[in-house]
């Protein structure tokens, strides 16, 4: 088993620009999946915004980001990041989820998603938002 934590930054329409900037600073590879790419078109105006993106560099730098949909509350100073935990199996992530969920508010129940065998989001009893998922290859 192996677990990896990554800073997950949240934006409102600026995720791609931020990721491109961080790539210019730290190097590495940029990957972006838009809401349109994922077939998640709740708001046609947001089709080209980032549903999931990351910059990963050989020097160890890794950051993830997305554009918070307009239907969700967003305050740049209050919810501008998530702690992301990515594991290798559903069983591993489920174990972390069960422990983190004590006294937590579930934002997205843990379960299968179009991009991962398991994905979930919760705000723990200390107010930290955690995104947990299973490593998955995306071939978009």
Secondary structure, 3 states (H helix, E strand, C coil): CCCEEEEEEEECCCHHHHHHHHHHHHCCEEEEEECCCCCCCCCHHHCCCEEEEEEECCCCCEEEEEECCCCCCCCCCCCCEEEEEEECCHHHHHHHHHHHCCCCEEEEEEEEECCEEEEEEEECCCCCEEEEEECCCCCC
